Amino acid sequence: MKALAVIQHTSAEYLGLMEDHLEGRRIRFKYFRPFTEAGQPPQSNELADGLVLLGGGPWGSAGGRDVPSLDQEIALTRSALSRDLPVIGVGLGAQILAIAAGGGSSPAALEFRTEFASRVKDDALAGYLPERYPLVTYMRDRPEPPDSAEVLSVDESGRPALFQVGAKAFGFTGHPGFKPAMAEDLVMEFEESPDNPGPVFDQVRWQVSEIEESLIWIMTGLIQVTELMQPGRTIPLRVTT
């Protein structure tokens, strides 16, 4: 059974809807919480089959309000990349992946928004990435993927929404398995929160079914490309139109 190390940066943000897809494929995951009093990021030898770096709410990586464990996580991500392990970065995690891979991050104000991402490569995620899918971001700063990265989808402003580094590393600016309660809990967890989040809460609630539907295809492709499926199991290729 495969196992992933998952780094949380806040109590509120976790794998969300992604958990069911991993459990359904018998992929285990263990949360690491460096923001707690005794918590630490995993050691390199604890990355059995891959690394997931989750979002950070108001924490960023571009110098304004950096997550305290930033340097450790960059080093850990570089170790995972050097070993060709799967890496999935979400929000702040995508920034850490971009930095570790030779890119960077740029300063941006804390933002909570929902829009749609558009696929720019037909074969993205082995052809499973939807042509258009909901993109919910709750993030400070933005990832700047390295020149070697491949942008797979963009947001409505033309910025990278999903990028790939090497064969098995992916950075999502929005959480593909986002649950509305995550944003509500982030607002309560931190003194700093986005301006006027109420209308965005409502929009995200209306999009739940679209998020769930898109995630089926995103996780199918992601699991296949990262080779996290159990040996001997196969999935028919999605036919795109």
C-alpha positions in Angstrom: 0.0 0.0 0.0 1.4 3.4 -1.0 1.7 6.2 1.6 2.0 10.0 1.3 3.4 12.5 3.7 1.0 15.5 3.9 2.2 18.8 5.4 -0.5 21.1 6.8 0.2 24.7 7.4 -3.1 25.5 9.2 -5.6 23.6 11.2 -8.4 24.5 8.7 -6.9 23.3 5.4 -6.5 19.6 4.8 -6.9 17.3 1.8 -10.6 17.8 1.8 -12.5 16.0 -0.9 -9.1 14.4 -2.1 -9.1 12.2 1.0 -11.9 9.9 -0.4 -10.2 9.5 -3.7 -6.9 8.4 -2.0 -8.7 6.1 0.4 -10.7 4.6 -2.4 -7.5 3.6 -4.1 -5.9 2.3 -0.9 -3.3 5.2 -0.8 -2.5 6.0 2.8 -1.6 9.5 4.0 -0.2 10.9 7.2 -0.5 14.5 8.2 2.4 16.5 9.6 1.6 19.8 11.4 4.8 21.9 11.8 2.6 24.9 13.0 1.8 23.1 16.3 4.0 23.4 19.4 5.7 20.0 18.9 5.2 19.6 15.2 7.9 19.3 12.6 7.9 18.7 8.8 8.7 15.1 8.0 12.3 14.0 7.6 13.4 13.0 4.1 13.4 9.3 5.1 9.7 9.6 6.0 8.7 10.3 2.4 7.8 6.8 1.6 5.9 7.3 -1.7 5.4 11.0 -2.1 4.8 14.4 -0.6 1.8 16.7 -0.5 2.2 20.4 0.5 -1.1 22.1 1.4 -2.1 25.7 1.5 -1.2 28.2 4.2 -4.1 30.6 4.5 -2.4 34.0 5.2 1.0 32.4 5.2 3.1 33.0 2.1 6.7 32.6 0.8 7.7 35.9 -0.8 8.9 37.7 2.2 5.8 39.5 3.5 4.6 36.8 5.9 6.6 33.6 5.3 5.4 30.3 6.8 7.9 29.6 9.6 8.9 26.2 8.2 9.6 27.5 4.7 13.3 26.7 4.5 12.9 23.2 5.8 10.1 22.5 3.4 12.0 23.8 0.4 14.9 21.5 1.3 12.5 18.6 1.8 10.8 19.2 -1.5 14.2 19.4 -3.3 15.0 16.0 -1.7 11.7 14.5 -3.0 12.3 15.9 -6.5 15.9 14.5 -6.6 14.4 11.1 -5.7 11.7 11.4 -8.4 9.0 11.1 -5.8 5.5 12.5 -6.5 5.1 16.0 -5.2 1.7 17.7 -5.1 1.7 21.4 -4.0 -1.5 23.3 -3.3 -1.6 27.1 -2.8 1.4 27.8 -0.6 2.5 24.3 -1.4 2.7 25.2 -5.1 4.9 28.2 -4.2 7.2 25.9 -2.2 7.4 23.5 -5.2 8.1 26.3 -7.6 11.0 27.6 -5.4 12.4 24.1 -4.8 12.4 23.4 -8.5 14.4 26.6 -9.4 11.6 29.1 -9.8 10.3 31.4 -7.2 7.3 33.2 -5.7 6.1 36.8 -6.1 4.4 39.0 -3.4 0.6 39.3 -3.6 -2.0 40.3 -1.1 -4.1 37.6 0.7 -6.9 36.7 -1.7 -10.0 34.5 -1.5 -11.7 34.0 -4.9 -13.4 31.5 -7.1 -13.2 31.4 -10.8 -12.6 28.8 -13.6 -9.3 27.4 -14.8 -8.8 26.6 -18.5 -6.7 23.7 -19.7 -4.0 24.7 -22.2 -2.6 21.3 -23.0 -4.9 18.6 -24.3 -2.8 15.8 -22.8 -2.6 17.3 -19.3 -2.8 14.7 -16.6 -2.8 12.0 -19.2 -5.7 13.6 -20.9 -7.9 13.6 -17.8 -7.7 17.3 -16.8 -11.1 18.9 -17.6 -11.1 21.6 -20.2 -12.6 23.9 -17.7 -12.9 23.4 -13.9 -13.6 25.4 -10.8 -10.6 27.2 -9.2 -10.9 28.2 -5.6 -7.9 30.0 -4.1 -7.3 31.2 -0.6 -3.7 32.3 -0.8 -1.0 35.0 -0.1 1.7 35.4 -2.8 1.9 33.5 -6.0 4.1 30.7 -7.4 6.5 31.6 -10.2 7.2 28.2 -11.9 10.7 27.7 -13.3 11.3 27.9 -17.0 11.6 24.1 -17.1 8.0 23.7 -15.8 5.1 23.0 -18.1 1.9 25.1 -17.5 -1.2 22.8 -17.9 -4.0 25.3 -17.1 -4.4 29.0 -16.5 -6.8 31.1 -14.5 -9.0 33.8 -15.9 -6.2 36.3 -15.8 -3.9 34.0 -17.8 -1.7 33.0 -14.8 -0.7 29.4 -14.1 -3.4 27.5 -12.3 -1.7 24.1 -12.6 1.9 23.5 -13.6 4.1 20.4 -13.8 7.7 20.0 -12.9 9.4 16.9 -14.2 7.4 13.7 -14.5 5.6 13.5 -11.1 5.4 17.0 -9.5 2.4 19.2 -9.8 1.5 22.7 -8.4 -2.1 23.7 -8.0 -2.8 27.4 -7.2 -6.3 26.4 -6.1 -7.3 23.5 -3.9 -8.9 20.9 -6.2 -10.7 19.2 -3.3 -11.8 22.5 -1.6 -14.7 22.4 0.9 -16.5 25.6 1.8 -16.0 24.9 5.5 -12.2 25.3 5.0 -12.5 29.0 4.1 -14.9 29.6 7.0 -12.5 27.9 9.4 -9.5 29.9 8.0 -11.3 33.1 8.6 -11.9 32.0 12.3 -8.4 30.6 12.7 -6.5 33.8 11.8 -6.9 37.5 12.7 -6.0 38.4 9.1 -8.7 37.5 6.5 -9.6 38.6 3.0 -11.9 41.6 2.6 -15.6 40.8 2.3 -15.4 37.0 2.0 -19.2 36.5 2.3 -20.1 36.7 -1.5 -17.2 34.3 -2.3 -18.5 31.8 0.4 -21.8 31.8 -1.4 -20.3 31.2 -4.8 -18.2 28.3 -3.6 -21.2 26.7 -2.0 -23.0 26.9 -5.4 -20.0 25.2 -7.0 -19.7 22.2 -4.8 -21.1 19.8 -7.3 -18.8 21.1 -10.0 -15.8 20.8 -7.8 -16.7 17.2 -6.9 -17.3 16.3 -10.6 -14.0 17.9 -11.8 -12.1 16.2 -9.0 -13.0 12.8 -10.2 -11.1 13.4 -13.4 -8.3 15.4 -11.8 -7.6 12.7 -9.3 -7.8 9.9 -11.9 -5.2 11.6 -14.0 -3.0 12.7 -11.1 -2.9 9.2 -9.6 -2.1 7.7 -13.0 0.7 10.2 -13.9 2.3 10.0 -10.5 2.2 6.2 -10.6 0.6 6.0 -7.1 -1.9 3.3 -8.3 -1.4 -0.2 -6.9 0.5 -2.5 -9.4 -1.8 -4.3 -11.7 -4.7 -1.8 -11.5 -5.5 0.1 -14.7 -8.0 2.8 -15.6 -9.4 3.3 -19.1 -8.2 6.5 -20.8 -10.7 9.3 -20.7 -12.0 10.3 -24.1 -11.9 14.1 -24.4 -14.0 16.1 -26.9 
